[in-house]
Amino acid sequence: MATEQPVNKIGLGPEGRMGAIIQFIVLTALGILIFVYALPPALIVLVLLPATLIMLIAEGHLVLIGDCFPCAPPGGNWTPAMSRFAVGIKMTLIWAVFTFLLLLIMRYIVPGWPIGPLYLWFGAIGFWCTLIYGCNWNTWPFKGKLHPWGTMGAGFVVVMVITILVWNFLTNLDGTPFADTPMNHKGPLNVNWLTGYIVWAIAWFFVFNPVFVTQGWPFTKWGHPGAAIGQTILSHILALICWSGSLAMGMSPTFSFGAMASSIVTWAIFYSWHFQFWGITKLTGAARAITAFIIVVVISAIWIAILNAILGPAAGSISAAKLPADVNILIIYVNLCVLAPAFIGHNGFWLRWPLTLPNPPGTPPPDQSV
């Protein structure tokens, strides 16, 4: 006799964290096999790495700012009676079209750059701005007052204006192949230094934002946008300390931002959302926040060691081809350009099809002991 499923169960396999483990193993294995070992090293370093920064901007707008409208929750019209597969296909197509249009505009209209490191440096600024404005600031003051795509349009304008201002007035291309071109705005911040700083800033505001790691602590009583202001200031101060401090200690720049900071970002997402604060949900408030932060740091250190072992042969191929990357650049590529968008897309667009439904980010709330 077939085992009966609970009436409210949607999808295959176990629910909750056990389903997340299956998702983690499958997506990680497929992601590394397909996007690292099945592709030429030059394609990864020279094309995919810079281009996927634009893809991340598109995904951030759809998930964080546009609330997955028009198909997936919370802004879309999906109901449990509808096919998650169809919803996933539709949202993925929207994501692909959005990404393609951005790349098309940047390549052939404005600013007309060939695919390469300019997309990486500019894209890092745009990605940073998308994340902090969409997640920590919750697209203030537009979210909840406009149609989801109206919010996304307004958010896109804010993100692009800030990104372009930073690019035009704060960056310089000294020490790069573009140093003596009109594209060098000769601002105070070198793009290579700024990129490392930005990744550290993303790591810290993922730690302090309202749904991941500390779930907004210690700013939970500051209201909105007060908490967002506090998170923004503290995150960028700590990012400057970590980035400048690691460089002053003689640490490899790529290890600092490529391995350390990107792994904190990745595990802030995985541990807080996919694994729902596993093992510490009986704690609340500051106790959960501090414990979650320690766990994320420890897991990140272990994760770096694991990825070093897994990606070592691919890094050797990159070195043999004399490409401008090392194993730490592969780690940030896997973390932020392959796994993080895959997990966010699978949860947000596909609702973890064909596995059981994921819980929403921020589950359980910081004031609830479970």
Protein Blocks (a to p, Z undefined) as FASTA:
>chain_A
ZZdddfklgcedjehjllmmmmmmmmmmmmmmmmmmmpcfklmmmmmmmmmmmmmmmmmm
mmmmnnopakbcfkbmcdfkbcfklmmmmmmmmmmmmmmmmmmmmmmmcgoiacdfklmm
mmmmmmmmmmmmmmmnoopakgopacfklmmmmmmmmmmmmmmmmmmmmgccehiaklmg
cklnoiabdfklmmmmmmmmmmmmmmmmmkgojlopaklmnopaklmmmmmmmmmmmmmm
mmmmmmmnopafklmmmmmmmmmmmmmmmmmmmnooghilmpgcjllmmmmmmmmmmmmm
mmmmmmmmmmmmmmmmmmmnopabdfklmmmmmmmmmmmmmmmmmmmmnnopabdcddde
hiacfkbcZZ
